[in-house]
Amino acid sequence: MTKHSRRFNSLLKQVDKNKLYTPLEALCLMKDLSNVNFIETAEVHIALGLDPKYADQQLKATVMLPRGTGKTIRVAVITTNNQIQQAESAGADVIGGEDLINEIKKGRLDFDKLIATPDVMISIAKLGKILGPKGLMPSPKAGTVTNDLVKTIQEFKAGKLEYKIDRSGILHIPFGKLNFTPEYLYSNLIALQKSIDKNRPQGSKGKYWKSIYITSTMGPAIPLDINLLRESYL
């Protein structure tokens, strides 16, 4: 059994585990409970009625958070010479071709998102063992393999987020920072809810949403009323 600190246990007592909070009530409580000396990340943990071991019950998608993530995203781009200028104009932080592929092989991973053009994917395939475990491998489904570098770079820098279920069918998604207003966090949550519903896998049967909790980096989990989240739109 995990032993919690005195600070955490005192916060835990302020969350009613037998209650399903309304979204705004939960967001306000999460902000009120924050008592650490840095700006925490707001996270949502959603248990879905999916078994990811079946191909038709996989869930991996992207969503544009209307209020952004609150995090500065370092974007790397691998492309050929004729599109390097596009990547530069869109504000990519790390840009290269075969030279960058070789640097990544040697351990360079100073970026949060890796975007590639289709013509270099054959060369990038050999980086699978390095990029895969870090969740950095470009893929068309994640929107990170594209010829439209300008739009893609700008979207990820503005708050586009990739999410996927883990082996137990749970989503763990950061959706902002605790210095956001409750209303900003709420609009990000609703964007997530709409995206998760829109991308419901074909093999999903029965109850799709099982439970939803929000938490901050160092705070306790707060249970939300799923129905109130899914029925409410700002």
VEXDORO-853560 format. One record per residue (C-alpha): x, z, y; chain; residue number from 0; residue in three letters. Coordinates in nm, 3 decimals. Layout:
N
MISE  X  Z  Y  A  NUM  ALA
...
This chain:
234
MISE  0.000  0.000  0.000  A  0  MET
MISE  0.136  -0.097  0.344  A  1  THR
MISE  0.217  0.197  0.571  A  2  LYS
MISE  0.114  0.137  0.930  A  3  HIS
MISE  0.262  0.295  1.242  A  4  SER
MISE  0.083  0.569  1.432  A  5  ARG
MISE  0.021  0.317  1.713  A  6  ARG
MISE  -0.143  0.069  1.475  A  7  PHE
MISE  -0.354  0.336  1.303  A  8  ASN
MISE  -0.492  0.456  1.636  A  9  SER
MISE  -0.594  0.096  1.721  A  10  LEU
MISE  -0.748  0.053  1.376  A  11  LEU
MISE  -0.981  0.348  1.438  A  12  LYS
MISE  -1.128  0.161  1.736  A  13  GLN
MISE  -1.246  -0.131  1.520  A  14  VAL
MISE  -1.574  -0.082  1.333  A  15  ASP
MISE  -1.505  -0.240  0.993  A  16  LYS
MISE  -1.876  -0.230  0.905  A  17  ASN
MISE  -1.972  -0.438  1.206  A  18  LYS
MISE  -1.960  -0.813  1.263  A  19  LEU
MISE  -1.871  -0.857  1.629  A  20  TYR
MISE  -2.003  -1.131  1.856  A  21  THR
MISE  -1.720  -1.370  1.951  A  22  PRO
MISE  -1.688  -1.256  2.314  A  23  LEU
MISE  -1.717  -0.889  2.216  A  24  GLU
MISE  -1.437  -0.933  1.961  A  25  ALA
MISE  -1.216  -1.122  2.207  A  26  LEU
MISE  -1.259  -0.854  2.475  A  27  CYS
MISE  -1.183  -0.580  2.220  A  28  LEU
MISE  -0.870  -0.764  2.100  A  29  MET
MISE  -0.743  -0.787  2.460  A  30  LYS
MISE  -0.831  -0.421  2.534  A  31  ASP
MISE  -0.643  -0.298  2.225  A  32  LEU
MISE  -0.318  -0.475  2.317  A  33  SER
MISE  -0.062  -0.210  2.415  A  34  ASN
MISE  0.277  -0.372  2.355  A  35  VAL
MISE  0.524  -0.485  2.620  A  36  ASN
MISE  0.502  -0.860  2.555  A  37  PHE
MISE  0.225  -1.121  2.565  A  38  ILE
MISE  0.083  -1.136  2.215  A  39  GLU
MISE  -0.049  -1.448  2.041  A  40  THR
MISE  -0.418  -1.460  1.948  A  41  ALA
MISE  -0.467  -1.563  1.586  A  42  GLU
MISE  -0.774  -1.647  1.379  A  43  VAL
MISE  -0.791  -1.611  1.000  A  44  HIS
MISE  -1.074  -1.802  0.835  A  45  ILE
MISE  -1.158  -1.780  0.462  A  46  ALA
MISE  -1.328  -2.100  0.346  A  47  LEU
MISE  -1.509  -2.178  0.021  A  48  GLY
MISE  -1.239  -2.425  -0.084  A  49  LEU
MISE  -1.000  -2.437  -0.378  A  50  ASP
MISE  -0.697  -2.634  -0.253  A  51  PRO
MISE  -0.569  -2.703  -0.605  A  52  LYS
MISE  -0.830  -2.982  -0.615  A  53  TYR
MISE  -0.741  -3.294  -0.415  A  54  ALA
MISE  -1.094  -3.330  -0.274  A  55  ASP
MISE  -1.093  -2.972  -0.141  A  56  GLN
MISE  -0.779  -2.999  0.072  A  57  GLN
MISE  -0.815  -2.934  0.444  A  58  LEU
MISE  -0.545  -3.052  0.682  A  59  LYS
MISE  -0.635  -3.173  1.029  A  60  ALA
MISE  -0.551  -3.155  1.399  A  61  THR
MISE  -0.749  -3.019  1.690  A  62  VAL
MISE  -0.706  -3.041  2.066  A  63  MET
MISE  -0.742  -2.690  2.209  A  64  LEU
MISE  -0.910  -2.735  2.550  A  65  PRO
MISE  -0.716  -2.443  2.704  A  66  ARG
MISE  -0.387  -2.516  2.526  A  67  GLY
MISE  -0.188  -2.279  2.306  A  68  THR
MISE  -0.004  -2.094  2.581  A  69  GLY
MISE  0.320  -2.189  2.407  A  70  LYS
MISE  0.582  -2.431  2.534  A  71  THR
MISE  0.618  -2.689  2.257  A  72  ILE
MISE  0.953  -2.859  2.202  A  73  ARG
MISE  0.884  -3.210  2.076  A  74  VAL
MISE  1.143  -3.419  1.891  A  75  ALA
MISE  1.102  -3.794  1.840  A  76  VAL
MISE  1.273  -4.022  1.590  A  77  ILE
MISE  1.231  -4.390  1.670  A  78  THR
MISE  1.420  -4.716  1.719  A  79  THR
MISE  1.597  -4.812  2.040  A  80  ASN
MISE  1.310  -5.017  2.185  A  81  ASN
MISE  1.080  -4.711  2.200  A  82  GLN
MISE  1.325  -4.445  2.315  A  83  ILE
MISE  1.229  -4.508  2.679  A  84  GLN
MISE  0.861  -4.440  2.593  A  85  GLN
MISE  0.955  -4.105  2.441  A  86  ALA
MISE  1.166  -4.016  2.747  A  87  GLU
MISE  0.887  -4.106  2.992  A  88  SER
MISE  0.639  -3.885  2.801  A  89  ALA
MISE  0.866  -3.581  2.822  A  90  GLY
MISE  1.001  -3.550  2.467  A  91  ALA
MISE  1.269  -3.281  2.444  A  92  ASP
MISE  1.484  -3.428  2.166  A  93  VAL
MISE  1.507  -3.804  2.107  A  94  ILE
MISE  1.708  -4.014  1.865  A  95  GLY
MISE  1.725  -4.249  1.570  A  96  GLY
MISE  1.971  -4.241  1.279  A  97  GLU
MISE  2.190  -4.007  1.486  A  98  ASP
MISE  1.911  -3.746  1.503  A  99  LEU
MISE  1.832  -3.791  1.133  A  100  ILE
MISE  2.197  -3.708  1.057  A  101  ASN
MISE  2.190  -3.405  1.286  A  102  GLU
MISE  1.876  -3.272  1.110  A  103  ILE
MISE  2.054  -3.324  0.776  A  104  LYS
MISE  2.328  -3.096  0.906  A  105  LYS
MISE  2.075  -2.828  1.006  A  106  GLY
MISE  1.950  -2.913  1.354  A  107  ARG
MISE  1.591  -2.783  1.385  A  108  LEU
MISE  1.559  -2.681  1.751  A  109  ASP
MISE  1.206  -2.823  1.793  A  110  PHE
MISE  0.846  -2.727  1.711  A  111  ASP
MISE  0.703  -3.072  1.637  A  112  LYS
MISE  0.863  -3.389  1.501  A  113  LEU
MISE  0.702  -3.723  1.584  A  114  ILE
MISE  0.816  -4.053  1.433  A  115  ALA
MISE  0.728  -4.422  1.458  A  116  THR
MISE  0.626  -4.592  1.128  A  117  PRO
MISE  0.938  -4.811  1.120  A  118  ASP
MISE  1.171  -4.513  1.068  A  119  VAL
MISE  0.970  -4.327  0.803  A  120  MET
MISE  1.172  -4.472  0.515  A  121  ILE
MISE  1.485  -4.315  0.665  A  122  SER
MISE  1.307  -3.984  0.734  A  123  ILE
MISE  1.181  -3.955  0.375  A  124  ALA
MISE  1.522  -3.824  0.266  A  125  LYS
MISE  1.472  -3.524  0.500  A  126  LEU
MISE  1.168  -3.406  0.301  A  127  GLY
MISE  1.343  -3.104  0.149  A  128  LYS
MISE  1.454  -2.985  0.493  A  129  ILE
MISE  1.143  -3.066  0.698  A  130  LEU
MISE  0.873  -3.003  0.435  A  131  GLY
MISE  0.915  -2.625  0.396  A  132  PRO
MISE  0.921  -2.587  0.777  A  133  LYS
MISE  0.597  -2.787  0.819  A  134  GLY
MISE  0.784  -3.042  1.032  A  135  LEU
MISE  0.757  -3.356  0.815  A  136  MET
MISE  0.580  -3.630  1.015  A  137  PRO
MISE  0.263  -3.766  0.854  A  138  SER
MISE  -0.015  -4.004  0.963  A  139  PRO
MISE  -0.283  -3.745  0.875  A  140  LYS
MISE  -0.123  -3.491  1.109  A  141  ALA
MISE  -0.105  -3.753  1.384  A  142  GLY
MISE  0.276  -3.733  1.395  A  143  THR
MISE  0.347  -4.085  1.268  A  144  VAL
MISE  0.244  -4.323  1.546  A  145  THR
MISE  0.338  -4.618  1.764  A  146  ASN
MISE  0.161  -4.459  2.062  A  147  ASP
MISE  0.440  -4.218  2.149  A  148  LEU
MISE  0.332  -4.146  2.507  A  149  VAL
MISE  -0.020  -4.029  2.417  A  150  LYS
MISE  0.093  -3.836  2.108  A  151  THR
MISE  0.373  -3.648  2.286  A  152  ILE
MISE  0.147  -3.559  2.577  A  153  GLN
MISE  -0.130  -3.434  2.346  A  154  GLU
MISE  0.096  -3.203  2.146  A  155  PHE
MISE  0.250  -3.066  2.464  A  156  LYS
MISE  -0.098  -3.005  2.608  A  157  ALA
MISE  -0.229  -2.806  2.311  A  158  GLY
MISE  -0.292  -3.029  2.012  A  159  LYS
MISE  -0.259  -2.819  1.699  A  160  LEU
MISE  -0.219  -2.899  1.331  A  161  GLU
MISE  -0.379  -2.668  1.073  A  162  TYR
MISE  -0.413  -2.654  0.694  A  163  LYS
MISE  -0.547  -2.411  0.436  A  164  ILE
MISE  -0.306  -2.203  0.234  A  165  ASP
MISE  -0.312  -2.171  -0.146  A  166  ARG
MISE  -0.591  -1.914  -0.136  A  167  SER
MISE  -0.819  -2.126  0.085  A  168  GLY
MISE  -0.749  -1.941  0.411  A  169  ILE
MISE  -0.665  -2.087  0.752  A  170  LEU
MISE  -0.422  -1.897  0.977  A  171  HIS
MISE  -0.432  -2.051  1.325  A  172  ILE
MISE  -0.289  -1.937  1.662  A  173  PRO
MISE  -0.543  -2.020  1.932  A  174  PHE
MISE  -0.393  -1.892  2.256  A  175  GLY
MISE  -0.224  -1.596  2.422  A  176  LYS
MISE  -0.366  -1.259  2.520  A  177  LEU
MISE  -0.314  -1.334  2.889  A  178  ASN
MISE  -0.589  -1.599  2.856  A  179  PHE
MISE  -0.936  -1.493  2.972  A  180  THR
MISE  -1.188  -1.414  2.693  A  181  PRO
MISE  -1.376  -1.730  2.799  A  182  GLU
MISE  -1.066  -1.949  2.758  A  183  TYR
MISE  -0.997  -1.803  2.413  A  184  LEU
MISE  -1.364  -1.852  2.325  A  185  TYR
MISE  -1.359  -2.222  2.419  A  186  SER
MISE  -1.048  -2.268  2.199  A  187  ASN
MISE  -1.225  -2.091  1.910  A  188  LEU
MISE  -1.528  -2.316  1.943  A  189  ILE
MISE  -1.308  -2.628  1.944  A  190  ALA
MISE  -1.154  -2.500  1.619  A  191  LEU
MISE  -1.494  -2.428  1.465  A  192  GLN
MISE  -1.619  -2.780  1.547  A  193  LYS
MISE  -1.302  -2.937  1.405  A  194  SER
MISE  -1.319  -2.735  1.081  A  195  ILE
MISE  -1.684  -2.835  1.033  A  196  ASP
MISE  -1.614  -3.200  1.117  A  197  LYS
MISE  -1.326  -3.216  0.866  A  198  ASN
MISE  -1.510  -3.043  0.581  A  199  ARG
MISE  -1.362  -3.191  0.260  A  200  PRO
MISE  -1.580  -3.408  0.036  A  201  GLN
MISE  -1.534  -3.175  -0.260  A  202  GLY
MISE  -1.663  -2.869  -0.070  A  203  SER
MISE  -1.966  -2.718  -0.243  A  204  LYS
MISE  -2.181  -2.419  -0.160  A  205  GLY
MISE  -2.092  -2.179  0.121  A  206  LYS
MISE  -1.819  -2.330  0.338  A  207  TYR
MISE  -1.743  -2.044  0.582  A  208  TRP
MISE  -1.686  -1.711  0.403  A  209  LYS
MISE  -1.531  -1.484  0.667  A  210  SER
MISE  -1.353  -1.496  1.001  A  211  ILE
MISE  -1.124  -1.241  1.166  A  212  TYR
MISE  -0.930  -1.251  1.491  A  213  ILE
MISE  -0.617  -1.053  1.556  A  214  THR
MISE  -0.323  -1.035  1.793  A  215  SER
MISE  0.044  -1.041  1.689  A  216  THR
MISE  0.067  -0.661  1.664  A  217  MET
MISE  -0.302  -0.570  1.652  A  218  GLY
MISE  -0.568  -0.498  1.387  A  219  PRO
MISE  -0.806  -0.760  1.247  A  220  ALA
MISE  -1.153  -0.776  1.405  A  221  ILE
MISE  -1.439  -0.928  1.198  A  222  PRO
MISE  -1.658  -1.190  1.369  A  223  LEU
MISE  -2.016  -1.292  1.302  A  224  ASP
MISE  -1.969  -1.648  1.170  A  225  ILE
MISE  -2.325  -1.753  1.250  A  226  ASN
MISE  -2.294  -1.650  1.614  A  227  LEU
MISE  -1.971  -1.847  1.649  A  228  LEU
MISE  -2.114  -2.159  1.488  A  229  ARG
MISE  -2.437  -2.148  1.686  A  230  GLU
MISE  -2.282  -2.088  2.027  A  231  SER
MISE  -2.132  -2.348  2.256  A  232  TYR
MISE  -1.997  -2.295  2.606  A  233  LEU
